[in-house]
Amino acid sequence: MPHMLPYSTSKFALVGFSKELYVELRHKGIHVTTVCPGLMRPGGEDHAEFVGNAEAERAWFNLAAKTPGIATTAEHSANCIYSAVAAGRAKITITPQAWLNARTAGLLLGSTQFAASLGNHFILPASPDNSKSNEFD
């Protein structure tokens, strides 16, 4: 996700960690379910702190986090997670965007990275100290 490098990196690490836990613990009867919910709207977005062009970032984030169809509710996610754990599934993705990204990123890595970089450059707000000058100019 553009503008969310630390968050995205931590999620990437957790998915890898969860996958390896599954591999190492399954033979011991311990089932691990990796959950990739996508964007959720639990209400915490009202308390997020933003840097750079904080008001523009807040507007984009709040729009995405509060829009049904883009973000999912905590209740819906909890129901999906419960069902997946009860069924012994190894991995679930909850939002359509997370599902699509998980499938296309593996097949079209360069294309998905390039598309995200275009969104980062042309759609999302620039920091006040960043003129957004790069290879797209």
Buried (B, 14 or more C-beta within 10 A) or exposed (E): BBBEEEEEEEBEEEBEEBBEBBEEEEEEEEBBBBBBBBBBBEEEBEEEEBEBBBEBBBEBBBEBBEEEEBBBEEEBBEEBBEEBBEEEBBBBBBBEBBBEBBEEEEEEEEEBEEEBBEEBBEEBBBBEEEEEEEEEE
